[in-house]
């Protein structure tokens, strides 16, 4: 999340609907970002790291089902709430089987949308209390503890946030700009050199397991067992 604000990605090609959702959610205290296409939504998911996705099925390029498939390959936990004018049971079942968490048929009441979002976010908060493990490195996002094997390592807030972001994106190459946006936040205006400094801090604190943080020259960093 960005500060204390929950980030919601709105994937909707109808500008009137997406703008309405943006206004209503912003009024409720959410931080929003709008994606009018499916391909753009997948890219925005990776670069913006939303806490919840509102996903329309009918999009101008790839449909919402394909978007949900691709996002589920990147994250098993981010809640996906699908919107559609299609009310048939088989469409609802297809969306849920692909990986959507809930389904809302247009037209809908904003109050119902907000209630469904809140329920999904509550479930995600509970799920995020579980330990995340990649190789021998474990992180507890709820208690903000990190372990290498059975030994706890002491990390600063920024070091912890950086390690958590790398582990959540394990196996993917993330750019310095993407790391800055998600760890330091959109209001940080310093140099990307700070990322390299903190990567070195993390490698030292992880000891032998610091080798899992690989530098991809000219691109960024990735957390995985082998280069």
Secondary structure as UniProt FT lines:
FT   TURN            3..4
FT   STRAND          7..11
FT   HELIX           15..27
FT   TURN            28..29
FT   STRAND          31..35
FT   HELIX           38..48
FT   STRAND          52..56
FT   HELIX           64..74
FT   STRAND          79..84
FT   HELIX           89..98
FT   STRAND          102..105
FT   HELIX           110..127
FT   TURN            128..129
FT   STRAND          131..134
FT   TURN            135..136
FT   STRAND          137..140
FT   TURN            141..144
FT   STRAND          145..148
FT   TURN            149..150
FT   STRAND          151..153
FT   HELIX           157..168
FT   TURN            169..171
FT   STRAND          174..175
FT   HELIX           176..179
FT   HELIX           180..184
FT   TURN            186..187
FT   HELIX           193..206
FT   HELIX           207..212
FT   STRAND          213..216
FT   TURN            217..219
FT   STRAND          220..223
//
